[in-house]
């Protein structure tokens, strides 16, 4: 888990962006890189992606928890 990905989670939870592109603006990052981070976070179960067609198609990232407890075996 990188610091940038943790920032993605925090911004989604706090700001609730209406789209991936709005999230990229909030993070001041390139949308392509944010999309890659979201795919990774989705694949490990930390982000849900909702697609909507209100007015125009949007991809909305969601975080539905307040805390992550992580255990790593060494």
N, CA and C atoms as an extended XYZ file, in Angstrom:
222
Properties=species:S:1:pos:R:3:atomname:S:1:resname:S:1:resid:I:1 pbc="F F F"
N         0.857       -1.172        0.000 N   UNK     1
C         0.000        0.000        0.000 CA  UNK     1
C         0.903        1.235        0.000 C   UNK     1
N         0.743        2.060       -0.996 N   UNK     2
C         1.564        3.267       -1.086 CA  UNK     2
C         0.858        4.443       -0.407 C   UNK     2
N         1.612        5.474       -0.139 N   UNK     3
C         1.043        6.687        0.459 CA  UNK     3
C         0.005        7.305       -0.479 C   UNK     3
N         0.264        7.266       -1.774 N   UNK     4
C        -0.690        7.836       -2.748 CA  UNK     4
C        -2.012        7.073       -2.716 C   UNK     4
N        -1.951        5.763       -2.587 N   UNK     5
C        -3.189        4.973       -2.529 CA  UNK     5
C        -3.945        5.219       -1.235 C   UNK     5
N        -3.214        5.398       -0.134 N   UNK     6
C        -3.879        5.766        1.118 CA  UNK     6
C        -4.567        7.126        0.984 C   UNK     6
N        -3.912        8.044        0.291 N   UNK     7
C        -4.509        9.361        0.058 CA  UNK     7
C        -5.784        9.235       -0.774 C   UNK     7
N        -5.770        8.362       -1.773 N   UNK     8
C        -6.965        8.121       -2.586 CA  UNK     8
C        -8.116        7.676       -1.685 C   UNK     8
N        -7.859        6.717       -0.803 N   UNK     9
C        -8.895        6.232        0.106 CA  UNK     9
C        -9.429        7.347        1.000 C   UNK     9
N        -8.524        8.133        1.551 N   UNK    10
C        -8.936        9.216        2.456 CA  UNK    10
C        -9.791       10.264        1.740 C   UNK    10
N        -9.383       10.639        0.543 N   UNK    11
C       -10.121       11.666       -0.203 CA  UNK    11
C       -11.501       11.140       -0.618 C   UNK    11
N       -11.573        9.894       -1.042 N   UNK    12
C       -12.880        9.320       -1.402 CA  UNK    12
C       -13.798        9.345       -0.188 C   UNK    12
N       -13.294        8.897        0.949 N   UNK    13
C       -14.105        8.840        2.172 CA  UNK    13
C       -14.554       10.223        2.621 C   UNK    13
N       -13.644       11.183        2.618 N   UNK    14
C       -13.950       12.516        3.146 CA  UNK    14
C       -14.724       13.382        2.159 C   UNK    14
N       -14.316       13.402        0.901 N   UNK    15
C       -14.871       14.344       -0.076 CA  UNK    15
C       -15.997       13.774       -0.942 C   UNK    15
N       -16.096       12.467       -1.018 N   UNK    16
C       -17.120       11.788       -1.823 CA  UNK    16
C       -17.217       12.353       -3.248 C   UNK    16
N       -16.174       12.183       -4.035 N   UNK    17
C       -16.175       12.727       -5.402 CA  UNK    17
C       -17.280       12.087       -6.252 C   UNK    17
N       -17.823       12.874       -7.170 N   UNK    18
C       -18.926       12.422       -8.022 CA  UNK    18
C       -18.437       11.607       -9.219 C   UNK    18
N       -17.127       11.569       -9.427 N   UNK    19
C       -16.567       10.803      -10.542 CA  UNK    19
C       -15.080       10.585      -10.303 C   UNK    19
N       -14.522        9.697      -11.105 N   UNK    20
C       -13.084        9.447      -11.030 CA  UNK    20
C       -12.319       10.698      -11.435 C   UNK    20
N       -12.814       11.409      -12.425 N   UNK    21
C       -12.117       12.613      -12.886 CA  UNK    21
C       -12.157       13.718      -11.833 C   UNK    21
N       -13.258       13.813      -11.105 N   UNK    22
C       -13.319       14.776      -10.003 CA  UNK    22
C       -12.326       14.377       -8.918 C   UNK    22
N       -12.212       13.101       -8.647 N   UNK    23
C       -11.237       12.612       -7.677 CA  UNK    23
C        -9.819       12.979       -8.112 C   UNK    23
N        -9.501       12.777       -9.391 N   UNK    24
C        -8.169       13.111       -9.900 CA  UNK    24
C        -7.873       14.595       -9.709 C   UNK    24
N        -8.873       15.443       -9.941 N   UNK    25
C        -8.684       16.891       -9.721 CA  UNK    25
C        -8.418       17.181       -8.253 C   UNK    25
N        -9.186       16.549       -7.368 N   UNK    26
C        -9.006       16.758       -5.927 CA  UNK    26
C        -7.605       16.353       -5.480 C   UNK    26
N        -7.086       15.285       -6.096 N   UNK    27
C        -5.757       14.784       -5.742 CA  UNK    27
C        -4.639       15.509       -6.478 C   UNK    27
N        -5.018       16.310       -7.473 N   UNK    28
C        -4.049       17.007       -8.315 CA  UNK    28
C        -3.108       16.004       -8.990 C   UNK    28
N        -3.735       14.927       -9.537 N   UNK    29
C        -2.996       13.860      -10.195 CA  UNK    29
C        -3.604       13.578      -11.558 C   UNK    29
N        -2.850       12.934      -12.403 N   UNK    30
C        -3.322       12.522      -13.712 CA  UNK    30
C        -4.405       11.449      -13.546 C   UNK    30
N        -5.502       11.574      -14.284 N   UNK    31
C        -6.621       10.646      -14.164 CA  UNK    31
C        -6.199        9.208      -14.454 C   UNK    31
N        -5.308        9.014      -15.410 N   UNK    32
C        -4.853        7.661      -15.759 CA  UNK    32
C        -4.220        6.971      -14.545 C   UNK    32
N        -3.387        7.681      -13.826 N   UNK    33
C        -2.736        7.115      -12.642 CA  UNK    33
C        -3.742        6.830      -11.526 C   UNK    33
N        -4.709        7.718      -11.368 N   UNK    34
C        -5.748        7.520      -10.351 CA  UNK    34
C        -6.582        6.288      -10.703 C   UNK    34
N        -6.908        6.131      -11.980 N   UNK    35
C        -7.671        4.959      -12.426 CA  UNK    35
C        -6.899        3.675      -12.125 C   UNK    35
N        -5.601        3.673      -12.358 N   UNK    36
C        -4.783        2.488      -12.050 CA  UNK    36
C        -4.805        2.179      -10.560 C   UNK    36
N        -4.686        3.214       -9.732 N   UNK    37
C        -4.743        3.010       -8.283 CA  UNK    37
C        -6.116        2.492       -7.867 C   UNK    37
N        -7.169        3.023       -8.456 N   UNK    38
C        -8.521        2.567       -8.121 CA  UNK    38
C        -8.726        1.108       -8.512 C   UNK    38
N        -8.207        0.703       -9.649 N   UNK    39
C        -8.321       -0.700      -10.072 CA  UNK    39
C        -7.631       -1.612       -9.066 C   UNK    39
N        -6.458       -1.222       -8.631 N   UNK    40
C        -5.733       -2.008       -7.633 CA  UNK    40
C        -6.542       -2.090       -6.335 C   UNK    40
N        -7.011       -0.946       -5.859 N   UNK    41
C        -7.770       -0.905       -4.607 CA  UNK    41
C        -9.077       -1.684       -4.715 C   UNK    41
N        -9.695       -1.650       -5.882 N   UNK    42
C       -10.914       -2.431       -6.116 CA  UNK    42
C       -10.601       -3.923       -6.079 C   UNK    42
N        -9.518       -4.323       -6.721 N   UNK    43
C        -9.151       -5.739       -6.779 CA  UNK    43
C        -8.838       -6.334       -5.414 C   UNK    43
N        -8.348       -5.528       -4.488 N   UNK    44
C        -8.073       -6.053       -3.144 CA  UNK    44
C        -9.232       -5.772       -2.175 C   UNK    44
N       -10.334       -5.229       -2.703 N   UNK    45
C       -11.551       -5.081       -1.913 CA  UNK    45
C       -11.656       -3.828       -1.062 C   UNK    45
N       -10.836       -2.820       -1.321 N   UNK    46
C       -10.874       -1.607       -0.506 CA  UNK    46
C       -11.719       -0.486       -1.100 C   UNK    46
N       -12.063       -0.586       -2.369 N   UNK    47
C       -12.876        0.439       -3.033 CA  UNK    47
C       -13.958       -0.262       -3.848 C   UNK    47
N       -15.152        0.328       -3.831 N   UNK    48
C       -16.213       -0.124       -4.716 CA  UNK    48
C       -16.372        0.910       -5.815 C   UNK    48
N       -16.672        0.445       -7.007 N   UNK    49
C       -16.864        1.335       -8.148 CA  UNK    49
C       -18.319        1.208       -8.596 C   UNK    49
N       -19.009        2.331       -8.627 N   UNK    50
C       -20.407        2.355       -9.056 CA  UNK    50
C       -20.480        3.101      -10.377 C   UNK    50
N       -21.207        2.551      -11.312 N   UNK    51
C       -21.386        3.215      -12.606 CA  UNK    51
C       -22.825        3.722      -12.688 C   UNK    51
N       -22.970        4.941      -13.174 N   UNK    52
C       -24.289        5.541      -13.284 CA  UNK    52
C       -24.432        6.210      -14.646 C   UNK    52
N       -25.644        6.401      -15.075 N   UNK    53
C       -25.898        7.057      -16.360 CA  UNK    53
C       -26.781        8.295      -16.194 C   UNK    53
N       -26.770        8.912      -15.036 N   UNK    54
C       -27.524       10.143      -14.825 CA  UNK    54
C       -26.891       11.247      -15.668 C   UNK    54
N       -27.649       11.797      -16.597 N   UNK    55
C       -27.184       12.815      -17.543 CA  UNK    55
C       -26.094       12.269      -18.458 C   UNK    55
N       -24.979       11.847      -17.883 N   UNK    56
C       -23.925       11.189      -18.656 CA  UNK    56
C       -23.329       10.084      -17.800 C   UNK    56
N       -22.657        9.152      -18.443 N   UNK    57
C       -22.092        8.030      -17.707 CA  UNK    57
C       -20.975        8.496      -16.784 C   UNK    57
N       -21.023        8.021      -15.550 N   UNK    58
C       -19.997        8.356      -14.565 CA  UNK    58
C       -19.535        7.094      -13.860 C   UNK    58
N       -18.306        7.124      -13.437 N   UNK    59
C       -17.740        6.074      -12.601 CA  UNK    59
C       -17.468        6.707      -11.242 C   UNK    59
N       -18.165        6.222      -10.231 N   UNK    60
C       -18.097        6.837       -8.907 CA  UNK    60
C       -17.396        5.887       -7.936 C   UNK    60
N       -16.264        6.303       -7.380 N   UNK    61
C       -15.583        5.461       -6.385 CA  UNK    61
C       -16.232        5.626       -5.010 C   UNK    61
N       -16.306        4.521       -4.258 N   UNK    62
C       -16.887        4.571       -2.917 CA  UNK    62
C       -16.021        3.806       -1.929 C   UNK    62
N       -15.935        4.335       -0.726 N   UNK    63
C       -15.283        3.672        0.399 CA  UNK    63
C       -16.342        3.570        1.480 C   UNK    63
N       -16.667        2.351        1.894 N   UNK    64
C       -17.790        2.144        2.817 CA  UNK    64
C       -17.350        1.708        4.215 C   UNK    64
N       -16.216        2.167        4.654 N   UNK    65
C       -15.729        1.823        5.984 CA  UNK    65
C       -14.982        3.021        6.538 C   UNK    65
N       -14.715        2.983        7.824 N   UNK    66
C       -14.024        4.083        8.490 CA  UNK    66
C       -12.597        3.726        8.879 C   UNK    66
N       -12.279        2.439        8.871 N   UNK    67
C       -10.975        2.022        9.383 CA  UNK    67
C       -10.542        0.728        8.691 C   UNK    67
N        -9.241        0.577        8.518 N   UNK    68
C        -8.669       -0.661        7.978 CA  UNK    68
C        -7.686       -1.197        9.015 C   UNK    68
N        -7.892       -2.431        9.418 N   UNK    69
C        -6.917       -3.104       10.282 CA  UNK    69
C        -6.138       -4.058        9.410 C   UNK    69
N        -4.840       -3.901        9.392 N   UNK    70
C        -3.980       -4.672        8.509 CA  UNK    70
C        -2.985       -5.475        9.329 C   UNK    70
N        -2.915       -6.757        9.018 N   UNK    71
C        -1.925       -7.622        9.648 CA  UNK    71
C        -1.064       -8.212        8.553 C   UNK    71
N         0.245       -8.151        8.770 N   UNK    72
C         1.182       -8.685        7.784 CA  UNK    72
C         2.103       -9.668        8.483 C   UNK    72
N         2.120      -10.897        7.985 N   UNK    73
C         3.026      -11.907        8.533 CA  UNK    73
C         4.430      -11.687        7.972 C   UNK    73
N         5.422      -11.853        8.820 N   UNK    74
C         6.811      -11.701        8.358 CA  UNK    74
C         7.598      -12.953        8.631 C   UNK    74
